[in-house]
Amino acid sequence: MMTTVSKTIDIKEKTLNVFTYFARPEHISDQFEERVGMTVVPMDVKAGMGVGTTFRVIGDFDGKRLEWDCETTEFIPEKKVAAKMIKGPFKKWGITVDFQELGEKETRVTMTVTYDMPFGPLGAIMDKAKFAKVAEKGMETALYRVRGLLEGNGSIPVYITLDAYRKLLAEKEKMNNAPVSTVLTKILEKYSQVEEVKN
């Protein structure tokens, strides 16, 4: 029995910028409330987080820890990102984020999650209706927070702004697409050298 939870929000920002943000699964997990406690860990990253990228989702849903591995199945710049579970507790789990350009600085984002609850002990423990409510509330909050961030009026503790992220990607390219952590380390090293020279 598949369950579908879908939420839509309009964001006053260019579709490219909105897409760039959503294309990083770990950014989205930043926006889920602590109560849902979601973490996304990229595992095998393909070019530009495209099709074939795998990542692990670790979530604490209402006191129950769930982990599952996903793979990006669709990646259409400024239009759509989709991923599905390849290993984990659900019988099936998939997420799709659709982007629709409404104007030069207006984008409609629709996030849809479809899943089939597991059989066995986990399925019995987790109340299906309650899980759907928790998932829906989490998605709604996440979308509002992303909107706040991208429209520049959010007070969200996001570790990197879109502008900084773009600069980081440019540096990453210069460094033969080294991992983001390596690029950040290099930038911080340069920064500390500059600080030393100043002092």
GROMACS elastic network, one bead per residue, 0.5 to 0.9 nm:
[ bonds ]
;  ai    aj funct       b0    kb
    1   115     6  0.84223   500
    1   116     6  0.58617   500
    1   117     6  0.77800   500
    2    92     6  0.80674   500
    2   114     6  0.65214   500
    2   115     6  0.54909   500
    2   117     6  0.77437   500
    3   113     6  0.81486   500
    3   114     6  0.54992   500
    3   115     6  0.54128   500
    3   116     6  0.61859   500
    3   117     6  0.82177   500
    3   132     6  0.78362   500
    4   112     6  0.69230   500
    4   113     6  0.57040   500
    4   115     6  0.66385   500
    4   116     6  0.89923   500
    4   132     6  0.84265   500
    5   111     6  0.82882   500
    5   112     6  0.57031   500
    5   113     6  0.52660   500
    5   114     6  0.63838   500
    5   115     6  0.87109   500
    5   132     6  0.70417   500
    5   133     6  0.88580   500
    5   135     6  0.75527   500
    5   136     6  0.61631   500
    5   139     6  0.88280   500
    6   110     6  0.69632   500
    6   111     6  0.56326   500
    6   113     6  0.63243   500
    6   114     6  0.85187   500
    6   136     6  0.73673   500
    6   139     6  0.82960   500
    7   109     6  0.82553   500
    7   110     6  0.56425   500
    7   111     6  0.53755   500
    7   112     6  0.65193   500
    7   136     6  0.75298   500
    7   139     6  0.69907   500
    7   140     6  0.64018   500
    7   143     6  0.81931   500
    8   108     6  0.69837   500
    8   109     6  0.55531   500
    8   111     6  0.63406   500
    8   112     6  0.86471   500
    8   140     6  0.82567   500
    8   143     6  0.80876   500
    9   107     6  0.83859   500
    9   108     6  0.58076   500
    9   109     6  0.53963   500
    9   110     6  0.65582   500
    9   111     6  0.87345   500
    9   140     6  0.85685   500
    9   143     6  0.68216   500
    9   144     6  0.76580   500
    9   147     6  0.80823   500
   10    13     6  0.89732   500
   10   102     6  0.86643   500
   10   106     6  0.68327   500
   10   107     6  0.56009   500
   10   109     6  0.61609   500
   10   110     6  0.87792   500
   10   147     6  0.78998   500
   11    14     6  0.84495   500
   11    15     6  0.88083   500
   11    18     6  0.79913   500
   11   105     6  0.80945   500
   11   106     6  0.56129   500
   11   107     6  0.51895   500
   11   108     6  0.62761   500
   11   109     6  0.74486   500
   11   146     6  0.86317   500
   11   147     6  0.55549   500
   11   148     6  0.85738   500
   11   150     6  0.75991   500
   11   151     6  0.70731   500
   12    15     6  0.89938   500
   12   103     6  0.87968   500
   12   104     6  0.88777   500
   12   105     6  0.52936   500
   12   107     6  0.63240   500
   12   108     6  0.87966   500
   12   147     6  0.78547   500
   12   150     6  0.78918   500
   12   151     6  0.61060   500
   13    16     6  0.84110   500
   13    17     6  0.68601   500
   13    18     6  0.66761   500
   13   103     6  0.89607   500
   13   104     6  0.77748   500
   13   106     6  0.50332   500
   13   107     6  0.63122   500
   13   147     6  0.87026   500
   13   150     6  0.67131   500
   13   151     6  0.64182   500
   14    17     6  0.54520   500
   14    18     6  0.64263   500
   14    19     6  0.86566   500
   14   101     6  0.78225   500
   14   103     6  0.80299   500
   14   104     6  0.60544   500
   14   106     6  0.59352   500
   14   107     6  0.65538   500
   15    18     6  0.50773   500
   15    19     6  0.59279   500
   15    20     6  0.84177   500
   15    78     6  0.59535   500
   15    79     6  0.84615   500
   15    99     6  0.71207   500
   15   100     6  0.74659   500
   15   101     6  0.59035   500
   15   102     6  0.87205   500
   15   103     6  0.87807   500
   15   104     6  0.79916   500
   15   105     6  0.72133   500
   15   106     6  0.69609   500
   15   107     6  0.54231   500
   15   108     6  0.84246   500
   16    19     6  0.51444   500
   16    20     6  0.60162   500
   16    21     6  0.86901   500
   16    77     6  0.78502   500
   16    78     6  0.55976   500
   17    20     6  0.50425   500
   17    21     6  0.63482   500
   17    22     6  0.87783   500
   17    78     6  0.86179   500
   17   150     6  0.80463   500
   17   162     6  0.74401   500
   18    21     6  0.53187   500
   18    22     6  0.63595   500
   18    23     6  0.85943   500
   18    78     6  0.80008   500
   18    99     6  0.82790   500
   18   107     6  0.74747   500
   18   109     6  0.85064   500
   18   146     6  0.87996   500
   18   147     6  0.88726   500
   18   150     6  0.72387   500
   19    22     6  0.51365   500
   19    23     6  0.58632   500
   19    24     6  0.89428   500
   19    77     6  0.70738   500
   19    78     6  0.53437   500
   19    79     6  0.76972   500
   19    80     6  0.81705   500
   19    81     6  0.85841   500
   19    99     6  0.72728   500
   20    23     6  0.52672   500
   20    24     6  0.72545   500
   20    77     6  0.84257   500
   20    78     6  0.80028   500
   20   162     6  0.80839   500
   20   166     6  0.89383   500
   21    24     6  0.59779   500
   21    25     6  0.85641   500
   21    27     6  0.68015   500
   21    28     6  0.81003   500
   21   146     6  0.86313   500
   21   150     6  0.86356   500
   21   162     6  0.70654   500
   22    25     6  0.65291   500
   22    26     6  0.88081   500
   22    27     6  0.68724   500
   22    28     6  0.65379   500
   22    81     6  0.81030   500
   22    97     6  0.80240   500
   22   146     6  0.88930   500
   23    26     6  0.89301   500
   23    27     6  0.82772   500
   23    28     6  0.88330   500
   23    48     6  0.84332   500
   23    49     6  0.68039   500
   23    50     6  0.83504   500
   23    75     6  0.83156   500
   23    77     6  0.87610   500
   23    81     6  0.68715   500
   24    27     6  0.54785   500
   24    28     6  0.71288   500
   24    42     6  0.88709   500
   24    49     6  0.69738   500
   25    28     6  0.53841   500
   25    29     6  0.67488   500
   25    40     6  0.64128   500
   25    41     6  0.81775   500
   25    42     6  0.77348   500
   25    49     6  0.88357   500
   25    55     6  0.79314   500
   26    29     6  0.52072   500
   26    30     6  0.65780   500
   26    39     6  0.69360   500
   26    41     6  0.65054   500
   26    42     6  0.73117   500
   26    55     6  0.88334   500
   26    57     6  0.89724   500
   27    30     6  0.52475   500
   27    31     6  0.71015   500
   27    40     6  0.82530   500
   27   158     6  0.80136   500
   28    31     6  0.53870   500
   28    32     6  0.71089   500
   28    38     6  0.89860   500
   28    39     6  0.89232   500
   28    40     6  0.82225   500
   28   142     6  0.70186   500
   28   143     6  0.85951   500
   28   146     6  0.78455   500
   29    32     6  0.54067   500
   29    33     6  0.86731   500
   29    37     6  0.81782   500
   29    38     6  0.53742   500
   29    39     6  0.54240   500
   29    40     6  0.59752   500
   29    57     6  0.85845   500
   29   142     6  0.79845   500
   30    33     6  0.80274   500
   30    38     6  0.75362   500
   30    39     6  0.73730   500
   30    40     6  0.85857   500
   30   142     6  0.81948   500
   30   156     6  0.88173   500
   30   157     6  0.81818   500
   30   158     6  0.68538   500
   30   159     6  0.89142   500
   31    34     6  0.89428   500
   31    38     6  0.86844   500
   31   138     6  0.87570   500
   31   139     6  0.88798   500
   31   141     6  0.74264   500
   31   143     6  0.76775   500
   31   144     6  0.86612   500
   31   145     6  0.59975   500
   31   146     6  0.67066   500
   31   156     6  0.78846   500
   31   157     6  0.88888   500
   31   158     6  0.82609   500
   32    35     6  0.80205   500
   32    36     6  0.63572   500
   32    37     6  0.66814   500
   32    38     6  0.62741   500
   32    39     6  0.88066   500
   32   138     6  0.59132   500
   32   139     6  0.73381   500
   32   141     6  0.67129   500
   32   142     6  0.50594   500
   32   143     6  0.88528   500
   32   145     6  0.83935   500
   33    36     6  0.55213   500
   33    37     6  0.61819   500
   33    38     6  0.78241   500
   33   138     6  0.68702   500
   33   141     6  0.73523   500
   33   142     6  0.75080   500
   34    38     6  0.74357   500
   34    60     6  0.87833   500
   35    38     6  0.85716   500
   35    60     6  0.74194   500
   35    61     6  0.75237   500
   35    62     6  0.70804   500
   35    63     6  0.83769   500
   35   138     6  0.88129   500
   36    59     6  0.64989   500
   36    60     6  0.53585   500
   36    61     6  0.51949   500
   36    62     6  0.66476   500
   36    63     6  0.84044   500
   36   134     6  0.77963   500
   36   135     6  0.84241   500
   36   138     6  0.67733   500
   37    58     6  0.80501   500
   37    59     6  0.56077   500
   37    60     6  0.51502   500
   37    61     6  0.73085   500
   38    57     6  0.70451   500
   38    58     6  0.57080   500
   38    60     6  0.64122   500
   38    61     6  0.83862   500
   39    56     6  0.81023   500
   39    57     6  0.58734   500
   39    58     6  0.51397   500
   39    59     6  0.63261   500
   40    55     6  0.66366   500
   40    56     6  0.56040   500
   40    58     6  0.63053   500
   40    59     6  0.85513   500
   41    54     6  0.88772   500
   41    55     6  0.54425   500
   41    56     6  0.51012   500
   41    57     6  0.65705   500
   41    58     6  0.81006   500
   42    45     6  0.65638   500
   42    53     6  0.78025   500
   42    54     6  0.62901   500
   42    56     6  0.63850   500
   42    57     6  0.88448   500
   43    53     6  0.75741   500
   43    54     6  0.54357   500
   43    56     6  0.68672   500
   43    69     6  0.89654   500
   44    52     6  0.81037   500
   44    53     6  0.55346   500
   44    54     6  0.51279   500
   44    55     6  0.68907   500
   45    48     6  0.77349   500
   45    49     6  0.56502   500
   45    50     6  0.77483   500
   45    52     6  0.76801   500
   45    54     6  0.64164   500
   45    55     6  0.80553   500
   46    49     6  0.52673   500
   46    50     6  0.56165   500
   46    51     6  0.69613   500
   46    52     6  0.62264   500
   46    54     6  0.82464   500
   47    50     6  0.56615   500
   47    51     6  0.82745   500
   47    53     6  0.81855   500
   48    51     6  0.89307   500
   48    53     6  0.89280   500
   49    52     6  0.81345   500
   49    53     6  0.57443   500
   49    54     6  0.87505   500
   49    72     6  0.80089   500
   49    75     6  0.82799   500
   50    53     6  0.59168   500
   50    72     6  0.66893   500
   50    73     6  0.82685   500
   50    74     6  0.75192   500
   50    75     6  0.55443   500
   50    76     6  0.85255   500
   50    81     6  0.86164   500
   51    54     6  0.87282   500
   51    71     6  0.75762   500
   51    73     6  0.52506   500
   51    74     6  0.56697   500
   51    75     6  0.58317   500
   51    81     6  0.89276   500
   51    82     6  0.87732   500
   51    83     6  0.86267   500
   52    71     6  0.58168   500
   52    72     6  0.53140   500
   52    73     6  0.64692   500
   52    74     6  0.86285   500
   53    70     6  0.82903   500
   53    71     6  0.55981   500
   53    72     6  0.53165   500
   53    73     6  0.83110   500
   54    69     6  0.70046   500
   54    70     6  0.54973   500
   54    72     6  0.63786   500
   54    83     6  0.88081   500
   54    86     6  0.89320   500
   55    68     6  0.85846   500
   55    69     6  0.57707   500
   55    70     6  0.53701   500
   55    71     6  0.64777   500
   55    72     6  0.83744   500
   56    67     6  0.70226   500
   56    68     6  0.57023   500
   56    70     6  0.60769   500
   56    71     6  0.88200   500
   57    66     6  0.80673   500
   57    67     6  0.56096   500
   57    68     6  0.53577   500
   57    69     6  0.61776   500
   57    70     6  0.74011   500
   58    65     6  0.72289   500
   58    66     6  0.58707   500
   58    68     6  0.66676   500
   58    69     6  0.87771   500
   59    64     6  0.79741   500
   59    65     6  0.56762   500
   59    66     6  0.52265   500
   59    67     6  0.62543   500
   59    68     6  0.87234   500
   60    63     6  0.57015   500
   60    64     6  0.52729   500
   60    66     6  0.61961   500
   60    67     6  0.87103   500
   61    64     6  0.51157   500
   61    65     6  0.62710   500
   61    66     6  0.72477   500
   61   131     6  0.76692   500
   61   134     6  0.73024   500
   61   135     6  0.82319   500
   62    65     6  0.83144   500
   62   131     6  0.81922   500
   62   134     6  0.75373   500
   64   126     6  0.84823   500
   66    88     6  0.81923   500
   66    89     6  0.72841   500
   67    87     6  0.88663   500
   67    88     6  0.63293   500
   67    89     6  0.73293   500
   68    85     6  0.65709   500
   68    86     6  0.76618   500
   68    87     6  0.57209   500
   68    89     6  0.67171   500
   68    90     6  0.82675   500
   69    84     6  0.83664   500
   69    85     6  0.56382   500
   69    86     6  0.56774   500
   69    87     6  0.51442   500
   69    88     6  0.62462   500
   70    83     6  0.62295   500
   70    84     6  0.52691   500
   70    86     6  0.53088   500
   70    87     6  0.70966   500
   70    88     6  0.86808   500
   70    93     6  0.87275   500
   70    94     6  0.83264   500
   71    82     6  0.85507   500
   71    83     6  0.52986   500
   71    84     6  0.56060   500
   71    85     6  0.64794   500
   71    86     6  0.65215   500
   72    75     6  0.72287   500
   72    81     6  0.74474   500
   72    82     6  0.57989   500
   72    84     6  0.66668   500
   73    81     6  0.77875   500
   73    82     6  0.55367   500
   73    83     6  0.50212   500
   73    84     6  0.67978   500
   74    80     6  0.70178   500
   74    81     6  0.53950   500
   74    83     6  0.68051   500
   74    96     6  0.85974   500
   75    78     6  0.89189   500
   75    79     6  0.80670   500
   75    80     6  0.58846   500
   75    82     6  0.66015   500
   75    83     6  0.89245   500
   76    79     6  0.53543   500
   76    80     6  0.50234   500
   76    81     6  0.63507   500
   77    80     6  0.66076   500
   77    81     6  0.79559   500
   78    81     6  0.87570   500
   78    98     6  0.85025   500
   78    99     6  0.62407   500
   78   100     6  0.79218   500
   78   101     6  0.83438   500
   79    97     6  0.83796   500
   79    98     6  0.58355   500
   79   100     6  0.65795   500
   79   101     6  0.85442   500
   80    96     6  0.71461   500
   80    97     6  0.56630   500
   80    99     6  0.59447   500
   80   100     6  0.89314   500
   81    95     6  0.82821   500
   81    96     6  0.58059   500
   81    97     6  0.52994   500
   81    98     6  0.67217   500
   81    99     6  0.87042   500
   82    94     6  0.73892   500
   82    95     6  0.55944   500
   82    97     6  0.62921   500
   82    98     6  0.84950   500
   83    93     6  0.86563   500
   83    94     6  0.56847   500
   83    95     6  0.54235   500
   83    96     6  0.65729   500
   84    92     6  0.78502   500
   84    93     6  0.57559   500
   84    95     6  0.63519   500
   84    96     6  0.87416   500
   85    88     6  0.67900   500
   85    90     6  0.80532   500
   85    91     6  0.89549   500
   85    92     6  0.66266   500
   85    93     6  0.52305   500
   85    94     6  0.61055   500
   85    95     6  0.88391   500
   86    92     6  0.85873   500
   86    93     6  0.85701   500
   87    90     6  0.83914   500
   88    91     6  0.80367   500
   88    92     6  0.87278   500
   88    93     6  0.88919   500
   89    92     6  0.84735   500
   89   117     6  0.80619   500
   89   118     6  0.60582   500
   89   119     6  0.88558   500
   89   122     6  0.79525   500
   90    93     6  0.62114   500
   90   115     6  0.70136   500
   90   116     6  0.59975   500
   90   117     6  0.52542   500
   90   119     6  0.81764   500
   90   123     6  0.87128   500
   91   115     6  0.74400   500
   91   116     6  0.53014   500
   91   117     6  0.60697   500
   91   118     6  0.52210   500
   91   119     6  0.77184   500
   92   114     6  0.77754   500
   92   115     6  0.51658   500
   92   116     6  0.50216   500
   92   117     6  0.74322   500
   92   118     6  0.82127   500
   93   113     6  0.73114   500
   93   114     6  0.57424   500
   93   116     6  0.64779   500
   93   117     6  0.85262   500
   94   112     6  0.82020   500
   94   113     6  0.56714   500
   94   114     6  0.53182   500
   94   115     6  0.62957   500
   95   111     6  0.72162   500
   95   112     6  0.56299   500
   95   114     6  0.64738   500
   95   115     6  0.86951   500
   96   110     6  0.79425   500
   96   111     6  0.58311   500
   96   112     6  0.52105   500
   96   113     6  0.65121   500
   96   114     6  0.86673   500
   97   109     6  0.67773   500
   97   110     6  0.55457   500
   97   112     6  0.63818   500
   97   113     6  0.88227   500
   98   108     6  0.79573   500
   98   109     6  0.56794   500
   98   110     6  0.51177   500
   98   111     6  0.65616   500
   98   112     6  0.83807   500
   99   107     6  0.65695   500
   99   108     6  0.57096   500
   99   110     6  0.67020   500
  100   106     6  0.86241   500
  100   107     6  0.55964   500
  100   109     6  0.65876   500
  100   110     6  0.85398   500
  101   104     6  0.74451   500
  101   105     6  0.81657   500
  101   106     6  0.62388   500
  101   108     6  0.64116   500
  101   109     6  0.89762   500
  102   105     6  0.77627   500
  102   106     6  0.52275   500
  102   107     6  0.54028   500
  102   108     6  0.66778   500
  103   107     6  0.70245   500
  104   107     6  0.83791   500
  109   143     6  0.84220   500
  111   139     6  0.76148   500
  111   143     6  0.84161   500
  112   139     6  0.89483   500
  113   135     6  0.86157   500
  113   136     6  0.89943   500
  117   122     6  0.85143   500
  117   123     6  0.60065   500
  117   126     6  0.86409   500
  117   128     6  0.73140   500
  118   121     6  0.84111   500
  118   122     6  0.64624   500
  118   124     6  0.84790   500
  119   122     6  0.67723   500
  119   124     6  0.72460   500
  120   123     6  0.55466   500
  120   124     6  0.63339   500
  120   125     6  0.87981   500
  121   124     6  0.50736   500
  121   125     6  0.60843   500
  121   126     6  0.86622   500
  122   125     6  0.50823   500
  122   126     6  0.61543   500
  123   126     6  0.53837   500
  123   127     6  0.75515   500
  123   128     6  0.78182   500
  124   127     6  0.71281   500
  124   128     6  0.88016   500
  126   129     6  0.87173   500
  126   130     6  0.75917   500
  126   131     6  0.67412   500
  127   130     6  0.52155   500
  127   131     6  0.60581   500
  127   132     6  0.86842   500
  128   131     6  0.51091   500
  128   132     6  0.62671   500
  128   133     6  0.87175   500
  129   132     6  0.51965   500
  129   133     6  0.63460   500
  129   134     6  0.87764   500
  130   133     6  0.50592   500
  130   134     6  0.61961   500
  130   135     6  0.85650   500
  131   134     6  0.50938   500
  131   135     6  0.60580   500
  131   136     6  0.84710   500
  132   135     6  0.50854   500
  132   136     6  0.59921   500
  132   137     6  0.85174   500
  133   136     6  0.50718   500
  133   137     6  0.60141   500
  133   138     6  0.83926   500
  134   137     6  0.52279   500
  134   138     6  0.60142   500
  134   139     6  0.85869   500
  135   138     6  0.51081   500
  135   139     6  0.61467   500
  135   140     6  0.86014   500
  136   139     6  0.51786   500
  136   140     6  0.61389   500
  136   141     6  0.86309   500
  137   140     6  0.51297   500
  137   141     6  0.61533   500
  137   142     6  0.85024   500
  138   141     6  0.52579   500
  138   142     6  0.60570   500
  138   143     6  0.86286   500
  139   142     6  0.50330   500
  139   143     6  0.61296   500
  139   144     6  0.86446   500
  140   143     6  0.52234   500
  140   144     6  0.62923   500
  140   145     6  0.86569   500
  141   144     6  0.51621   500
  141   145     6  0.61432   500
  141   146     6  0.86234   500
  142   145     6  0.51462   500
  142   146     6  0.61652   500
  142   147     6  0.85829   500
  143   146     6  0.51153   500
  143   147     6  0.61187   500
  143   148     6  0.85900   500
  144   147     6  0.50557   500
  144   148     6  0.61768   500
  144   149     6  0.86439   500
  145   149     6  0.61726   500
  145   150     6  0.86332   500
  145   154     6  0.67096   500
  145   155     6  0.85113   500
  145   156     6  0.70445   500
  146   149     6  0.50149   500
  146   150     6  0.60469   500
  146   151     6  0.83621   500
  146   154     6  0.79639   500
  146   156     6  0.85716   500
  147   150     6  0.52203   500
  147   151     6  0.58451   500
  147   152     6  0.82269   500
  147   153     6  0.84895   500
  147   154     6  0.76380   500
  148   151     6  0.53491   500
  148   152     6  0.60484   500
  148   153     6  0.51333   500
  148   155     6  0.75051   500
  148   156     6  0.79383   500
  149   152     6  0.51027   500
  149   153     6  0.61069   500
  149   155     6  0.71740   500
  149   156     6  0.66585   500
  149   158     6  0.83567   500
  149   161     6  0.85610   500
  150   153     6  0.77436   500
  150   154     6  0.77209   500
  150   161     6  0.88514   500
  150   162     6  0.80087   500
  151   154     6  0.74152   500
  152   155     6  0.86014   500
  154   157     6  0.89655   500
  155   158     6  0.86609   500
  157   160     6  0.87990   500
  158   161     6  0.71865   500
  160   163     6  0.82490   500
  160   164     6  0.62384   500
  160   165     6  0.62499   500
  161   164     6  0.51624   500
  161   165     6  0.59736   500
  161   166     6  0.86314   500
  162   166     6  0.62139   500
  162   167     6  0.87281   500
  163   166     6  0.52013   500
  163   167     6  0.64307   500
  163   168     6  0.85959   500
  164   167     6  0.50870   500
  164   168     6  0.60553   500
  164   169     6  0.86331   500
  165   169     6  0.62040   500
  165   170     6  0.86903   500
  166   169     6  0.50236   500
  166   170     6  0.63160   500
  166   171     6  0.87408   500
  167   170     6  0.50474   500
  167   171     6  0.63179   500
  167   172     6  0.85543   500
  168   171     6  0.50961   500
  168   172     6  0.60536   500
  168   173     6  0.86952   500
  168   180     6  0.75669   500
  168   183     6  0.73585   500
  168   184     6  0.75854   500
  169   173     6  0.62719   500
  169   174     6  0.87399   500
  169   177     6  0.83646   500
  169   180     6  0.79495   500
  169   183     6  0.89174   500
  170   173     6  0.52356   500
  170   174     6  0.65060   500
  170   175     6  0.88429   500
  171   174     6  0.50269   500
  171   175     6  0.62935   500
  171   176     6  0.89167   500
  171   177     6  0.83521   500
  171   183     6  0.69107   500
  171   187     6  0.88171   500
  172   175     6  0.50840   500
  172   176     6  0.65622   500
  172   178     6  0.57686   500
  172   179     6  0.72984   500
  172   180     6  0.66932   500
  172   182     6  0.87097   500
  172   183     6  0.60106   500
  172   184     6  0.89757   500
  173   176     6  0.52217   500
  173   178     6  0.75972   500
  174   177     6  0.71136   500
  174   178     6  0.87463   500
  175   178     6  0.56867   500
  175   183     6  0.74905   500
  177   180     6  0.81910   500
  177   183     6  0.88105   500
  178   181     6  0.82392   500
  178   182     6  0.63507   500
  178   183     6  0.65469   500
  179   182     6  0.53294   500
  179   183     6  0.64713   500
  179   184     6  0.87910   500
  180   183     6  0.50486   500
  180   184     6  0.61031   500
  180   185     6  0.85624   500
  181   184     6  0.51085   500
  181   185     6  0.61475   500
  181   186     6  0.86833   500
  182   185     6  0.51128   500
  182   186     6  0.62846   500
  182   187     6  0.87142   500
  183   186     6  0.51698   500
  183   187     6  0.62449   500
  183   188     6  0.86714   500
  184   187     6  0.50612   500
  184   188     6  0.61220   500
  184   189     6  0.85303   500
  185   188     6  0.51345   500
  185   189     6  0.61113   500
  185   190     6  0.86640   500
  186   189     6  0.50302   500
  186   190     6  0.62384   500
  186   191     6  0.85608   500
  187   190     6  0.51470   500
  187   191     6  0.61308   500
  187   192     6  0.87289   500
  188   192     6  0.61563   500
  188   193     6  0.86135   500
  189   192     6  0.52274   500
  189   193     6  0.63237   500
  189   194     6  0.87406   500
  190   193     6  0.51355   500
  190   194     6  0.62889   500
  190   195     6  0.87076   500
  191   194     6  0.51035   500
  191   195     6  0.62350   500
  191   196     6  0.86888   500
  192   196     6  0.61458   500
  192   197     6  0.86752   500
  193   196     6  0.50713   500
  193   197     6  0.63182   500
  193   198     6  0.87417   500
  194   197     6  0.51645   500
  194   198     6  0.63454   500
  194   199     6  0.88336   500
  195   198     6  0.50703   500
  195   199     6  0.63092   500
  196   199     6  0.52005   500
